[in-house]
Every structure is written in structure tokens, then in C-alpha cells.
Amino acid sequence: MTRYWFVMETGLGIGITAYSIDDAKALIETHKELLLTGKVLSIVENVDVRTLDQGHVIPNMGPPNVRGVWSPNLL
């Protein structure tokens, strides 16, 4: 599985662990009513979670080693 970080036009971004980029996009679609999605600016594959916002993302995220949306924590 791969950790993806979706850099969004607004907000902190979306963190997802999935089997593929298509699987990650499907997870966003499944949870779109819970995610404040807008335009995706870029996608970071194999994101190192230590590089994410230490004040907001890290303390509030779910486990990034489990398939699903871990930021915001939907696991």
C-alpha cells in the first residue's frame, strides 16, 4: 500500500493510504460528503508523514499504515 497526500486548493490536504492512486481517488469519492474537497493541486506519493503540519495534521491524523483516509481521520 502507498501513502498519498492530496494538496488541495483550500485546507490542509487529504491523507490516504491505498492500493493505488485510483483506489485513493475512489476513497475520496466514497467519503466526499465528509471531506471539504475542492481542486486538487498536486498529489505526493509515498508522503513522509513527518513532513506534514506538526500543529494540526500530525496530532489529529489516524494511522497512516491502514487503508483509508487518515487525514482528516476517518478511520
PDB file of N, CA, C and O in Angstrom:
ATOM      1  N   MET A   1       0.836  -1.179   0.000  1.00  0.00           N
ATOM      2  CA  MET A   1       0.000   0.000   0.000  1.00  0.00           C
ATOM      3  C   MET A   1       0.884   1.246   0.000  1.00  0.00           C
ATOM      4  O   MET A   1       2.056   1.200   0.374  1.00  0.00           O
ATOM      5  N   THR A   2       0.301   2.335  -0.421  1.00  0.00           N
ATOM      6  CA  THR A   2       1.034   3.586  -0.577  1.00  0.00           C
ATOM      7  C   THR A   2       0.312   4.702   0.158  1.00  0.00           C
ATOM      8  O   THR A   2      -0.916   4.786   0.139  1.00  0.00           O
ATOM      9  N   ARG A   3       1.100   5.564   0.813  1.00  0.00           N
ATOM     10  CA  ARG A   3       0.546   6.771   1.451  1.00  0.00           C
ATOM     11  C   ARG A   3       0.545   7.902   0.426  1.00  0.00           C
ATOM     12  O   ARG A   3       1.555   8.183  -0.219  1.00  0.00           O
ATOM     13  N   TYR A   4      -0.601   8.533   0.297  1.00  0.00           N
ATOM     14  CA  TYR A   4      -0.746   9.678  -0.620  1.00  0.00           C
ATOM     15  C   TYR A   4      -1.158  10.903   0.190  1.00  0.00           C
ATOM     16  O   TYR A   4      -1.918  10.810   1.153  1.00  0.00           O
ATOM     17  N   TRP A   5      -0.635  12.045  -0.227  1.00  0.00           N
ATOM     18  CA  TRP A   5      -1.070  13.322   0.336  1.00  0.00           C
ATOM     19  C   TRP A   5      -1.595  14.161  -0.815  1.00  0.00           C
ATOM     20  O   TRP A   5      -0.857  14.494  -1.742  1.00  0.00           O
ATOM     21  N   PHE A   6      -2.887  14.503  -0.747  1.00  0.00           N
ATOM     22  CA  PHE A   6      -3.523  15.334  -1.765  1.00  0.00           C
ATOM     23  C   PHE A   6      -3.452  16.784  -1.295  1.00  0.00           C
ATOM     24  O   PHE A   6      -4.092  17.155  -0.311  1.00  0.00           O
ATOM     25  N   VAL A   7      -2.679  17.593  -1.995  1.00  0.00           N
ATOM     26  CA  VAL A   7      -2.586  19.022  -1.710  1.00  0.00           C
ATOM     27  C   VAL A   7      -3.788  19.674  -2.369  1.00  0.00           C
ATOM     28  O   VAL A   7      -3.971  19.597  -3.584  1.00  0.00           O
ATOM     29  N   MET A   8      -4.603  20.317  -1.544  1.00  0.00           N
ATOM     30  CA  MET A   8      -5.854  20.883  -2.029  1.00  0.00           C
ATOM     31  C   MET A   8      -5.750  22.398  -2.179  1.00  0.00           C
ATOM     32  O   MET A   8      -4.873  23.033  -1.593  1.00  0.00           O
ATOM     33  N   GLU A   9      -6.641  22.957  -2.958  1.00  0.00           N
ATOM     34  CA  GLU A   9      -6.693  24.401  -3.172  1.00  0.00           C
ATOM     35  C   GLU A   9      -6.948  25.138  -1.852  1.00  0.00           C
ATOM     36  O   GLU A   9      -6.417  26.225  -1.627  1.00  0.00           O
ATOM     37  N   THR A  10      -7.765  24.532  -0.986  1.00  0.00           N
ATOM     38  CA  THR A  10      -8.033  25.105   0.332  1.00  0.00           C
ATOM     39  C   THR A  10      -7.863  24.007   1.382  1.00  0.00           C
ATOM     40  O   THR A  10      -7.979  22.821   1.074  1.00  0.00           O
ATOM     41  N   GLY A  11      -7.592  24.407   2.605  1.00  0.00           N
ATOM     42  CA  GLY A  11      -7.447  23.450   3.696  1.00  0.00           C
ATOM     43  C   GLY A  11      -6.052  22.874   3.788  1.00  0.00           C
ATOM     44  O   GLY A  11      -5.145  23.269   3.056  1.00  0.00           O
ATOM     45  N   LEU A  12      -5.898  21.926   4.706  1.00  0.00           N
ATOM     46  CA  LEU A  12      -4.586  21.339   4.969  1.00  0.00           C
ATOM     47  C   LEU A  12      -4.217  20.234   3.987  1.00  0.00           C
ATOM     48  O   LEU A  12      -3.033  19.974   3.774  1.00  0.00           O
ATOM     49  N   GLY A  13      -5.192  19.588   3.395  1.00  0.00           N
ATOM     50  CA  GLY A  13      -4.946  18.485   2.476  1.00  0.00           C
ATOM     51  C   GLY A  13      -5.654  17.234   2.942  1.00  0.00           C
ATOM     52  O   GLY A  13      -6.337  17.234   3.967  1.00  0.00           O
ATOM     53  N   ILE A  14      -5.484  16.164   2.178  1.00  0.00           N
ATOM     54  CA  ILE A  14      -6.118  14.886   2.493  1.00  0.00           C
ATOM     55  C   ILE A  14      -5.051  13.810   2.440  1.00  0.00           C
ATOM     56  O   ILE A  14      -4.317  13.696   1.459  1.00  0.00           O
ATOM     57  N   GLY A  15      -4.968  13.013   3.512  1.00  0.00           N
ATOM     58  CA  GLY A  15      -4.029  11.902   3.575  1.00  0.00           C
ATOM     59  C   GLY A  15      -4.758  10.584   3.434  1.00  0.00           C
ATOM     60  O   GLY A  15      -5.733  10.323   4.139  1.00  0.00           O
ATOM     61  N   ILE A  16      -4.283   9.755   2.522  1.00  0.00           N
ATOM     62  CA  ILE A  16      -4.936   8.480   2.236  1.00  0.00           C
ATOM     63  C   ILE A  16      -3.881   7.407   2.040  1.00  0.00           C
ATOM     64  O   ILE A  16      -2.846   7.639   1.416  1.00  0.00           O
ATOM     65  N   THR A  17      -4.157   6.228   2.583  1.00  0.00           N
ATOM     66  CA  THR A  17      -3.355   5.058   2.276  1.00  0.00           C
ATOM     67  C   THR A  17      -4.222   4.148   1.423  1.00  0.00           C
ATOM     68  O   THR A  17      -5.356   3.835   1.784  1.00  0.00           O
ATOM     69  N   ALA A  18      -3.672   3.723   0.279  1.00  0.00           N
ATOM     70  CA  ALA A  18      -4.471   2.945  -0.670  1.00  0.00           C
ATOM     71  C   ALA A  18      -3.572   2.014  -1.475  1.00  0.00           C
ATOM     72  O   ALA A  18      -2.345   2.116  -1.442  1.00  0.00           O
ATOM     73  N   TYR A  19      -4.218   1.108  -2.194  1.00  0.00           N
ATOM     74  CA  TYR A  19      -3.500   0.159  -3.043  1.00  0.00           C
ATOM     75  C   TYR A  19      -2.910   0.815  -4.279  1.00  0.00           C
ATOM     76  O   TYR A  19      -1.892   0.361  -4.801  1.00  0.00           O
ATOM     77  N   SER A  20      -3.554   1.896  -4.755  1.00  0.00           N
ATOM     78  CA  SER A  20      -3.102   2.595  -5.959  1.00  0.00           C
ATOM     79  C   SER A  20      -3.679   4.010  -5.927  1.00  0.00           C
ATOM     80  O   SER A  20      -4.497   4.338  -5.068  1.00  0.00           O
ATOM     81  N   ILE A  21      -3.247   4.833  -6.863  1.00  0.00           N
ATOM     82  CA  ILE A  21      -3.788   6.187  -6.943  1.00  0.00           C
ATOM     83  C   ILE A  21      -5.276   6.137  -7.281  1.00  0.00           C
ATOM     84  O   ILE A  21      -6.048   6.958  -6.786  1.00  0.00           O
ATOM     85  N   ASP A  22      -5.684   5.193  -8.111  1.00  0.00           N
ATOM     86  CA  ASP A  22      -7.110   5.068  -8.440  1.00  0.00           C
ATOM     87  C   ASP A  22      -7.921   4.652  -7.218  1.00  0.00           C
ATOM     88  O   ASP A  22      -9.044   5.117  -7.025  1.00  0.00           O
ATOM     89  N   ASP A  23      -7.351   3.777  -6.394  1.00  0.00           N
ATOM     90  CA  ASP A  23      -8.004   3.375  -5.155  1.00  0.00           C
ATOM     91  C   ASP A  23      -8.130   4.574  -4.215  1.00  0.00           C
ATOM     92  O   ASP A  23      -9.164   4.749  -3.569  1.00  0.00           O
ATOM     93  N   ALA A  24      -7.086   5.401  -4.133  1.00  0.00           N
ATOM     94  CA  ALA A  24      -7.118   6.598  -3.281  1.00  0.00           C
ATOM     95  C   ALA A  24      -8.201   7.567  -3.754  1.00  0.00           C
ATOM     96  O   ALA A  24      -8.941   8.120  -2.940  1.00  0.00           O
ATOM     97  N   LYS A  25      -8.291   7.768  -5.048  1.00  0.00           N
ATOM     98  CA  LYS A  25      -9.323   8.662  -5.592  1.00  0.00           C
ATOM     99  C   LYS A  25     -10.718   8.115  -5.318  1.00  0.00           C
ATOM    100  O   LYS A  25     -11.645   8.880  -5.054  1.00  0.00           O
ATOM    101  N   ALA A  26     -10.873   6.785  -5.381  1.00  0.00           N
ATOM    102  CA  ALA A  26     -12.166   6.165  -5.079  1.00  0.00           C
ATOM    103  C   ALA A  26     -12.536   6.370  -3.610  1.00  0.00           C
ATOM    104  O   ALA A  26     -13.709   6.562  -3.291  1.00  0.00           O
ATOM    105  N   LEU A  27     -11.547   6.331  -2.715  1.00  0.00           N
ATOM    106  CA  LEU A  27     -11.810   6.578  -1.292  1.00  0.00           C
ATOM    107  C   LEU A  27     -12.270   8.012  -1.069  1.00  0.00           C
ATOM    108  O   LEU A  27     -13.156   8.256  -0.251  1.00  0.00           O
ATOM    109  N   ILE A  28     -11.682   8.953  -1.781  1.00  0.00           N
ATOM    110  CA  ILE A  28     -12.131  10.346  -1.685  1.00  0.00           C
ATOM    111  C   ILE A  28     -13.576  10.441  -2.153  1.00  0.00           C
ATOM    112  O   ILE A  28     -14.400  11.091  -1.510  1.00  0.00           O
ATOM    113  N   GLU A  29     -13.879   9.803  -3.255  1.00  0.00           N
ATOM    114  CA  GLU A  29     -15.241   9.842  -3.792  1.00  0.00           C
ATOM    115  C   GLU A  29     -16.232   9.217  -2.806  1.00  0.00           C
ATOM    116  O   GLU A  29     -17.338   9.729  -2.632  1.00  0.00           O
ATOM    117  N   THR A  30     -15.846   8.127  -2.170  1.00  0.00           N
ATOM    118  CA  THR A  30     -16.708   7.445  -1.193  1.00  0.00           C
ATOM    119  C   THR A  30     -17.026   8.339  -0.009  1.00  0.00           C
ATOM    120  O   THR A  30     -18.132   8.293   0.530  1.00  0.00           O
ATOM    121  N   HIS A  31     -16.055   9.158   0.401  1.00  0.00           N
ATOM    122  CA  HIS A  31     -16.206   9.995   1.593  1.00  0.00           C
ATOM    123  C   HIS A  31     -16.365  11.475   1.266  1.00  0.00           C
ATOM    124  O   HIS A  31     -16.155  12.322   2.134  1.00  0.00           O
ATOM    125  N   LYS A  32     -16.733  11.800   0.030  1.00  0.00           N
ATOM    126  CA  LYS A  32     -16.740  13.206  -0.397  1.00  0.00           C
ATOM    127  C   LYS A  32     -17.651  14.088   0.449  1.00  0.00           C
ATOM    128  O   LYS A  32     -17.392  15.284   0.580  1.00  0.00           O
ATOM    129  N   GLU A  33     -18.719  13.522   1.029  1.00  0.00           N
ATOM    130  CA  GLU A  33     -19.606  14.338   1.862  1.00  0.00           C
ATOM    131  C   GLU A  33     -18.945  14.724   3.184  1.00  0.00           C
ATOM    132  O   GLU A  33     -19.375  15.681   3.829  1.00  0.00           O
ATOM    133  N   LEU A  34     -17.906  13.994   3.599  1.00  0.00           N
ATOM    134  CA  LEU A  34     -17.205  14.294   4.850  1.00  0.00           C
ATOM    135  C   LEU A  34     -15.926  15.099   4.632  1.00  0.00           C
ATOM    136  O   LEU A  34     -15.359  15.644   5.579  1.00  0.00           O
ATOM    137  N   LEU A  35     -15.481  15.170   3.394  1.00  0.00           N
ATOM    138  CA  LEU A  35     -14.241  15.879   3.077  1.00  0.00           C
ATOM    139  C   LEU A  35     -14.570  17.201   2.416  1.00  0.00           C
ATOM    140  O   LEU A  35     -15.452  17.270   1.559  1.00  0.00           O
ATOM    141  N   LEU A  36     -13.876  18.236   2.804  1.00  0.00           N
ATOM    142  CA  LEU A  36     -14.046  19.535   2.166  1.00  0.00           C
ATOM    143  C   LEU A  36     -13.154  19.562   0.934  1.00  0.00           C
ATOM    144  O   LEU A  36     -12.099  20.195   0.915  1.00  0.00           O
ATOM    145  N   THR A  37     -13.608  18.861  -0.086  1.00  0.00           N
ATOM    146  CA  THR A  37     -12.782  18.745  -1.281  1.00  0.00           C
ATOM    147  C   THR A  37     -13.011  19.916  -2.214  1.00  0.00           C
ATOM    148  O   THR A  37     -14.113  20.454  -2.312  1.00  0.00           O
ATOM    149  N   GLY A  38     -11.988  20.282  -2.869  1.00  0.00           N
ATOM    150  CA  GLY A  38     -12.009  21.308  -3.892  1.00  0.00           C
ATOM    151  C   GLY A  38     -11.075  20.831  -4.976  1.00  0.00           C
ATOM    152  O   GLY A  38     -10.999  19.636  -5.263  1.00  0.00           O
ATOM    153  N   LYS A  39     -10.388  21.734  -5.559  1.00  0.00           N
ATOM    154  CA  LYS A  39      -9.447  21.393  -6.617  1.00  0.00           C
ATOM    155  C   LYS A  39      -8.173  20.779  -6.016  1.00  0.00           C
ATOM    156  O   LYS A  39      -7.589  21.319  -5.076  1.00  0.00           O
ATOM    157  N   VAL A  40      -7.762  19.644  -6.581  1.00  0.00           N
ATOM    158  CA  VAL A  40      -6.504  19.012  -6.181  1.00  0.00           C
ATOM    159  C   VAL A  40      -5.380  19.726  -6.923  1.00  0.00           C
ATOM    160  O   VAL A  40      -5.367  19.773  -8.153  1.00  0.00           O
ATOM    161  N   LEU A  41      -4.432  20.284  -6.158  1.00  0.00           N
ATOM    162  CA  LEU A  41      -3.305  20.993  -6.779  1.00  0.00           C
ATOM    163  C   LEU A  41      -2.176  20.048  -7.141  1.00  0.00           C
ATOM    164  O   LEU A  41      -1.532  20.204  -8.179  1.00  0.00           O
ATOM    165  N   SER A  42      -1.935  19.060  -6.277  1.00  0.00           N
ATOM    166  CA  SER A  42      -0.892  18.072  -6.543  1.00  0.00           C
ATOM    167  C   SER A  42      -1.112  16.866  -5.636  1.00  0.00           C
ATOM    168  O   SER A  42      -1.865  16.927  -4.665  1.00  0.00           O
ATOM    169  N   ILE A  43      -0.440  15.772  -5.974  1.00  0.00           N
ATOM    170  CA  ILE A  43      -0.522  14.548  -5.185  1.00  0.00           C
ATOM    171  C   ILE A  43       0.901  14.097  -4.890  1.00  0.00           C
ATOM    172  O   ILE A  43       1.716  13.947  -5.800  1.00  0.00           O
ATOM    173  N   VAL A  44       1.192  13.882  -3.603  1.00  0.00           N
ATOM    174  CA  VAL A  44       2.507  13.407  -3.186  1.00  0.00           C
ATOM    175  C   VAL A  44       2.377  11.913  -2.903  1.00  0.00           C
ATOM    176  O   VAL A  44       1.625  11.501  -2.021  1.00  0.00           O
ATOM    177  N   GLU A  45       3.111  11.116  -3.654  1.00  0.00           N
ATOM    178  CA  GLU A  45       3.101   9.669  -3.462  1.00  0.00           C
ATOM    179  C   GLU A  45       4.195   9.298  -2.465  1.00  0.00           C
ATOM    180  O   GLU A  45       5.273   9.892  -2.482  1.00  0.00           O
ATOM    181  N   ASN A  46       3.932   8.330  -1.603  1.00  0.00           N
ATOM    182  CA  ASN A  46       4.871   7.900  -0.556  1.00  0.00           C
ATOM    183  C   ASN A  46       5.235   9.062   0.366  1.00  0.00           C
ATOM    184  O   ASN A  46       6.400   9.240   0.720  1.00  0.00           O
ATOM    185  N   VAL A  47       4.238   9.845   0.748  1.00  0.00           N
ATOM    186  CA  VAL A  47       4.489  11.002   1.596  1.00  0.00           C
ATOM    187  C   VAL A  47       5.087  10.564   2.936  1.00  0.00           C
ATOM    188  O   VAL A  47       4.647   9.583   3.536  1.00  0.00           O
ATOM    189  N   ASP A  48       6.075  11.294   3.382  1.00  0.00           N
ATOM    190  CA  ASP A  48       6.662  11.093   4.705  1.00  0.00           C
ATOM    191  C   ASP A  48       5.821  11.925   5.668  1.00  0.00           C
ATOM    192  O   ASP A  48       5.875  13.155   5.637  1.00  0.00           O
ATOM    193  N   VAL A  49       5.050  11.267   6.515  1.00  0.00           N
ATOM    194  CA  VAL A  49       4.126  11.995   7.379  1.00  0.00           C
ATOM    195  C   VAL A  49       4.847  12.968   8.307  1.00  0.00           C
ATOM    196  O   VAL A  49       4.235  13.916   8.797  1.00  0.00           O
ATOM    197  N   ARG A  50       6.126  12.750   8.552  1.00  0.00           N
ATOM    198  CA  ARG A  50       6.882  13.673   9.411  1.00  0.00           C
ATOM    199  C   ARG A  50       7.026  15.053   8.788  1.00  0.00           C
ATOM    200  O   ARG A  50       7.358  16.014   9.482  1.00  0.00           O
ATOM    201  N   THR A  51       6.779  15.161   7.487  1.00  0.00           N
ATOM    202  CA  THR A  51       6.896  16.449   6.802  1.00  0.00           C
ATOM    203  C   THR A  51       5.594  17.244   6.823  1.00  0.00           C
ATOM    204  O   THR A  51       5.557  18.389   6.371  1.00  0.00           O
ATOM    205  N   LEU A  52       4.525  16.640   7.348  1.00  0.00           N
ATOM    206  CA  LEU A  52       3.222  17.307   7.367  1.00  0.00           C
ATOM    207  C   LEU A  52       3.104  18.244   8.563  1.00  0.00           C
ATOM    208  O   LEU A  52       3.915  18.179   9.487  1.00  0.00           O
ATOM    209  N   ASP A  53       2.112  19.099   8.548  1.00  0.00           N
ATOM    210  CA  ASP A  53       1.898  20.108   9.583  1.00  0.00           C
ATOM    211  C   ASP A  53       1.898  19.494  10.977  1.00  0.00           C
ATOM    212  O   ASP A  53       1.028  18.694  11.320  1.00  0.00           O
ATOM    213  N   GLN A  54       2.892  19.883  11.776  1.00  0.00           N
ATOM    214  CA  GLN A  54       3.075  19.332  13.120  1.00  0.00           C
ATOM    215  C   GLN A  54       2.034  19.817  14.119  1.00  0.00           C
ATOM    216  O   GLN A  54       1.796  19.163  15.135  1.00  0.00           O
ATOM    217  N   GLY A  55       1.418  20.944  13.841  1.00  0.00           N
ATOM    218  CA  GLY A  55       0.456  21.508  14.777  1.00  0.00           C
ATOM    219  C   GLY A  55      -0.976  21.052  14.564  1.00  0.00           C
ATOM    220  O   GLY A  55      -1.785  21.064  15.492  1.00  0.00           O
ATOM    221  N   HIS A  56      -1.292  20.643  13.314  1.00  0.00           N
ATOM    222  CA  HIS A  56      -2.684  20.298  13.019  1.00  0.00           C
ATOM    223  C   HIS A  56      -2.836  18.875  12.473  1.00  0.00           C
ATOM    224  O   HIS A  56      -3.660  18.108  12.970  1.00  0.00           O
ATOM    225  N   VAL A  57      -2.056  18.524  11.469  1.00  0.00           N
ATOM    226  CA  VAL A  57      -2.226  17.221  10.818  1.00  0.00           C
ATOM    227  C   VAL A  57      -1.764  16.087  11.731  1.00  0.00           C
ATOM    228  O   VAL A  57      -2.531  15.166  12.008  1.00  0.00           O
ATOM    229  N   ILE A  58      -0.521  16.147  12.197  1.00  0.00           N
ATOM    230  CA  ILE A  58       0.066  15.041  12.973  1.00  0.00           C
ATOM    231  C   ILE A  58      -0.759  14.695  14.214  1.00  0.00           C
ATOM    232  O   ILE A  58      -1.070  13.519  14.405  1.00  0.00           O
ATOM    233  N   PRO A  59      -1.131  15.655  15.066  1.00  0.00           N
ATOM    234  CA  PRO A  59      -1.865  15.269  16.278  1.00  0.00           C
ATOM    235  C   PRO A  59      -3.302  14.797  16.022  1.00  0.00           C
ATOM    236  O   PRO A  59      -3.918  14.215  16.914  1.00  0.00           O
ATOM    237  N   ASN A  60      -3.833  15.029  14.850  1.00  0.00           N
ATOM    238  CA  ASN A  60      -5.228  14.686  14.575  1.00  0.00           C
ATOM    239  C   ASN A  60      -5.426  13.582  13.539  1.00  0.00           C
ATOM    240  O   ASN A  60      -6.562  13.247  13.203  1.00  0.00           O
ATOM    241  N   MET A  61      -4.341  13.018  13.035  1.00  0.00           N
ATOM    242  CA  MET A  61      -4.483  12.019  11.980  1.00  0.00           C
ATOM    243  C   MET A  61      -4.671  10.620  12.551  1.00  0.00           C
ATOM    244  O   MET A  61      -4.308  10.331  13.691  1.00  0.00           O
ATOM    245  N   GLY A  62      -5.251   9.766  11.721  1.00  0.00           N
ATOM    246  CA  GLY A  62      -5.384   8.360  12.059  1.00  0.00           C
ATOM    247  C   GLY A  62      -4.113   7.619  11.658  1.00  0.00           C
ATOM    248  O   GLY A  62      -3.152   8.241  11.206  1.00  0.00           O
ATOM    249  N   PRO A  63      -4.099   6.303  11.817  1.00  0.00           N
ATOM    250  CA  PRO A  63      -2.906   5.527  11.465  1.00  0.00           C
ATOM    251  C   PRO A  63      -2.682   5.485   9.952  1.00  0.00           C
ATOM    252  O   PRO A  63      -3.551   5.020   9.214  1.00  0.00           O
ATOM    253  N   PRO A  64      -1.528   5.966   9.484  1.00  0.00           N
ATOM    254  CA  PRO A  64      -1.285   6.021   8.046  1.00  0.00           C
ATOM    255  C   PRO A  64      -0.869   4.683   7.441  1.00  0.00           C
ATOM    256  O   PRO A  64      -0.616   4.606   6.239  1.00  0.00           O
ATOM    257  N   ASN A  65      -0.797   3.636   8.247  1.00  0.00           N
ATOM    258  CA  ASN A  65      -0.413   2.322   7.732  1.00  0.00           C
ATOM    259  C   ASN A  65      -1.629   1.434   7.469  1.00  0.00           C
ATOM    260  O   ASN A  65      -1.479   0.251   7.161  1.00  0.00           O
ATOM    261  N   VAL A  66      -2.834   2.002   7.589  1.00  0.00           N
ATOM    262  CA  VAL A  66      -4.079   1.273   7.370  1.00  0.00           C
ATOM    263  C   VAL A  66      -4.776   1.883   6.156  1.00  0.00           C
ATOM    264  O   VAL A  66      -4.801   3.105   6.010  1.00  0.00           O
ATOM    265  N   ARG A  67      -5.341   1.047   5.286  1.00  0.00           N
ATOM    266  CA  ARG A  67      -6.027   1.562   4.105  1.00  0.00           C
ATOM    267  C   ARG A  67      -7.193   2.450   4.527  1.00  0.00           C
ATOM    268  O   ARG A  67      -8.037   2.052   5.330  1.00  0.00           O
ATOM    269  N   GLY A  68      -7.225   3.654   3.974  1.00  0.00           N
ATOM    270  CA  GLY A  68      -8.315   4.575   4.241  1.00  0.00           C
ATOM    271  C   GLY A  68      -7.843   6.013   4.338  1.00  0.00           C
ATOM    272  O   GLY A  68      -6.671   6.318   4.116  1.00  0.00           O
ATOM    273  N   VAL A  69      -8.767   6.881   4.669  1.00  0.00           N
ATOM    274  CA  VAL A  69      -8.484   8.311   4.833  1.00  0.00           C
ATOM    275  C   VAL A  69      -8.004   8.538   6.264  1.00  0.00           C
ATOM    276  O   VAL A  69      -8.775   8.366   7.208  1.00  0.00           O
ATOM    277  N   TRP A  70      -6.750   8.921   6.431  1.00  0.00           N
ATOM    278  CA  TRP A  70      -6.192   9.144   7.765  1.00  0.00           C
ATOM    279  C   TRP A  70      -6.048  10.614   8.112  1.00  0.00           C
ATOM    280  O   TRP A  70      -5.780  10.947   9.266  1.00  0.00           O
ATOM    281  N   SER A  71      -6.217  11.497   7.148  1.00  0.00           N
ATOM    282  CA  SER A  71      -6.228  12.926   7.451  1.00  0.00           C
ATOM    283  C   SER A  71      -7.154  13.629   6.477  1.00  0.00           C
ATOM    284  O   SER A  71      -6.843  13.707   5.289  1.00  0.00           O
ATOM    285  N   PRO A  72      -8.268  14.134   6.939  1.00  0.00           N
ATOM    286  CA  PRO A  72      -8.753  14.085   8.313  1.00  0.00           C
ATOM    287  C   PRO A  72      -9.060  12.636   8.694  1.00  0.00           C
ATOM    288  O   PRO A  72      -9.330  11.797   7.835  1.00  0.00           O
ATOM    289  N   ASN A  73      -9.014  12.364   9.977  1.00  0.00           N
ATOM    290  CA  ASN A  73      -9.124  10.990  10.470  1.00  0.00           C
ATOM    291  C   ASN A  73     -10.536  10.438  10.261  1.00  0.00           C
ATOM    292  O   ASN A  73     -11.462  10.790  10.991  1.00  0.00           O
ATOM    293  N   LEU A  74     -10.688   9.575   9.264  1.00  0.00           N
ATOM    294  CA  LEU A  74     -11.955   8.901   9.020  1.00  0.00           C
ATOM    295  C   LEU A  74     -11.846   7.405   9.313  1.00  0.00           C
ATOM    296  O   LEU A  74     -12.754   6.637   8.999  1.00  0.00           O
ATOM    297  N   LEU A  75     -10.725   6.998   9.919  1.00  0.00           N
ATOM    298  CA  LEU A  75     -10.535   5.574  10.233  1.00  0.00           C
ATOM    299  C   LEU A  75     -11.172   5.206  11.546  1.00  0.00           C
ATOM    300  O   LEU A  75     -11.107   4.050  11.961  1.00  0.00           O
TER     301      LEU A  75
END
